[in-house]
Structure formats: structure tokens, C-alpha cells
Amino acid sequence: MIGAESTDRVRLVLGAYKLMRYKIICSILLVSSIAITSFLFPWHMAEAEALFHIREMKRPNVPGLVVAADDELPDLTARSAIVMDAATGLVLYERDKDARRYPASTTKIMTLIIALENSDLDDMVTVSKHAAGTEGSTLWLEAGDEIRMGDLLYGMMLHSGNDATVAVAEHIAGSVPAFARLMTEKAHEIGAVHTNFINANGLPDDAHYTTAYDMARIAAYGYQLDGFEQIVSTKEASFAWVKDQTHRLRNENQMLWLYRGGNGVKTGYTDAAGRCLVSAAKENGIQLVAVVFDSVYMWNDSIKLLDYGFSLVRPAQIVRGGEQVGEMIISGGHGRIPVCAAHDLTIAQRKDKEEQYEKKLVLDEVSAPVVRGDKVGKLMILRNGQEIASVDCVADADVVKKSFFARIVAYIKSFVGRWS
């Protein structure tokens, strides 16, 4: 016969079992409902929009800020602002885009460009005493540290390390002034002609300036380079040399979290420059770049700019990656080979107008041997006779070099053909 105490114990066990079973069933139902909801309403359906609600802020009284009566975004708080299609340079909105502004740490976008074009990411960079002592935001580098170039670029763009920019500049050009000259030359080369750089990080200097338009051009150019988007769109990265218990760096550009489709670029602030942000997002193949200089609410301003930009355009796919765009003869090779676009090219076309584009294939002088995938020219996209975009073109076949005997035979055939 079971006593009262034993009966209570059995009841407790049975009760615990029922409770456990209930929790398991509820968990299964919850997971199932989440799975079904995710299937029916996938989060990735809208690529570019605000992920989180940003509270609407009325534009405060900003001393000296003049807003035109026809300004499409009158509540923007930035003194200078622009949103541009990166592929074509099409300006979708601008406010005082050509006014001279201090860029602060958005300068590092050009530092990254120069580094990507003039160094190997696996180069080992030795940090100098001068670099280690750089003022402002820092990665706490120490003189004598040997760090991979690619790691320094991540540290420079995610954590805004001024010391990293100096180490990079000295490694590539020997000194910061020499590196800054490379930066200015490159800016002018890509059309940012109202820009002058004195240093690699944006620390205050009256002779270190740019414009919203120029910075948009610079950022747009960056997205053409291998490795640029990968670095500026990284949210977090870990490196053993980071002097923190977690060894992690977190990107200071909150647009990577705030805006769906956000994929760069850089924040900046000094007392002289105010709050600065170069942001970017991609939707349906369209890459937009937005710039706000001396902004009170830079996140809100940037979201409004990107939303406005995307609302005005639709994607126009000009060519697909791998699509044949022509043929060419390789010097010293046999016959003709197909030439293909290296990657997709999609540009922004305004919804309120139809525009016609011309394609012009420009081929390089290329000699055998050629490996399939080698760059052999570019496809230019023209609007009203002006180049607005381009895509690299590659060989779609291998070409071996003719032997000496084969070249003699080919020469004789061509000679005979002229006289027959």
C-alpha cells in the first residue's frame, strides 16, 4: 500500500512530466510558426529600406543654414548633402554639393582606395614611432608592431584608427605628405577636382578639404575596386593584434544595421567638420552613395537621402556578366576569340524619363599567350555621346602563342592573299 507521502511524490513526478511535455509541444509549435512565417514573409524581400524605425526629428534651427524653397528634402539637417548613382554619377538630390567642407574621417575612403591600388593586402607593415603616436581615434598600435596591410585597412575603416592610416601611408609612399599627394592626384583623376588632401586620416587642417559631390565621386569609384566593398561593409572582425580582451573590432557605421542593403562607407567627426557620413546601399543591382557633411542628425539624413534616391529610379541592366559583347584577334595567336563582360552592369534610370544608351567596345592591344578571363578591354556605356559607365571585358578563351614556323606560314598566306 502506498503512503500519502509516496502518492504526493508520484503526483509531483507526473506533474513535472506533463509540464515538460507541455513546454516541448509549445517550443515545437513556436519554432514551426517562426519557420512558416519566415517562409511566407521572408525578411529579405525588401533589400533596401530602414531596418529599424528612426524617430522623425524636426530640423532644428541651424545657424547659417539656408534651405531653398524648392528643396525636395527640407528637413535634412546637413549643410551639404548628395545622393548619387555610383555607376553613372547621376545626381538624384543635392544641397550645396560644391561648397568646400572638411571631410574629417571620411578622408579614409581615399586612403583605402590608394592602399588597394598600390599595395598587396598580404604586405607586412612595420608601425613607426610616428604612426604609433598619431592623435585622435586609435587602434593603440605600438612602434615596432608588424601587421598585415589588409588587417590595418579593416582597422582603419571599422574602428577609424588614425594610427593605422599613418602606418599605411608610410609603407606605401614613405611619408604622409607624399601619400597625401597621391590621394589628391587620384581625386582629381576621377573627377573630384575641388578636393585637396594634406593627411591620410582627416585630422583638421585648413588646406584639407573636399565637397559633398567630390566625396560621392570618390566613394563611387571605390565600389569599382576589388576588396573595397568587402572591407567597408564588414560589421565586425577579429584580429589577434587588437589590444582588447575580445580582439574584435565593430564598425562605427550604424547604417550597416539601420538600413537594409547598406554596404558602407565611413563616418567622420571633428569640431570643424561637424558630423559627417558617407553611406551606401544596394537595391536590385543599383548602387547608391549618399553624403552628408556638417549634419545634426546624420543617420536620419542619410536614411532620407537613400530612401528618396531609390524612390526616383528603376534598374536598367545594361549587360550580364559572361555575356558576349564582341570578338577580337590576339596578336601572335590563332583566329578570333569571343570577348565577354566581366560582371553585371546595372545602372539607375529615372522613372520619369526614358533614356537611350549606346555601347562602345574598346579593346586593348593584347598579345598571346592569353588565359581565359584575362582583361582585354572595356565596354563603354554612352548617353548623348558621353561615357557614363563602363565594365571590364575579358577573353572567353585561351590563346597560345604561335610557334615561329606558324608565324612564317601565316605571314606567307597573308602576303599571297594580297596578290591573289
MOPE-V758985 format. One line per field, one symbol per residue. ss: DSSP state (2 for helix, 1 for strand, 0 for the rest). phi: phi as a letter, one per 30 degrees, with the letter a starting at -180 (. if undefined). psi: psi as a letter, one per 20 degrees, with the letter a starting at -180 (. if undefined). A space follows every 50 residues. Layout:
BEGIN
ss = ???
phi = ???
psi = ???
END
This chain:
BEGIN
ss = 00022222222222222222222222222222222222220022200001 00000000000000000000000000000111111000001111100000 10022222222222222200000111002222000000000000011122 22222222000222222222222002222222222222200000010000 00000000110222222222220000022222000111000000000111 00002222100111111111000111111111100111111111100222 22222222222211111110000111111010000111111000111111 00000001111110001001000011111111100111111111100010 00022222222222222220
phi = .cddddddddddddddddddddddddddddddddddddddbddddcdbad dbdcedcddddceidccddcddbddecddbaabbdddciddcaabhdcdd bddhddedddededdddbacdcecccddddddcddiebchdbejecbdee ddddddddciddddddddddddcjadedddddddededdcjcdcbbccbc bjeeaeccaabddddddddededdcdjddeddcddbacbddddaedhccc ddddddcdbdjdbkbacaabeddidbacbaabbhidccbbbbchcdcdde edddddededdcbbdbddacdiddclbacceiccicbdcbddadbcbdcd dcacbcbccbdccddbcddbcejddblbccccbhicdcaabdcbdcadbd dddeddddddddddddddcd
psi = pprhghghggggghghghgghghggggghggghgggghghmqhjgohnrp hqpopppqproopipppqhjphmhiqiqhpqqpqphhijpphqqolhjpp qpiciihighggggghijrpijqpppprhgghjprbqqjlqqpipoqpgh ghhghhhgikohhhhgggghhgihrgghghghggggghhjjmikqpphrj ijqpphjorarggghggggghhiipphghggijpgqqpphipmqhikqpp pinihhhhopiplafqrqprhhhapqporqqppkipoqpqpppmqgmhgg ghggggggghiirqpoogqqpippiarqpppjapaqqqpqphrqoprppp hjqpqqqqpopoqropqqqpppiqpjbqoqpqpkippirrpqqqpkqqoq pqrgghhgghggghghhhi.
END
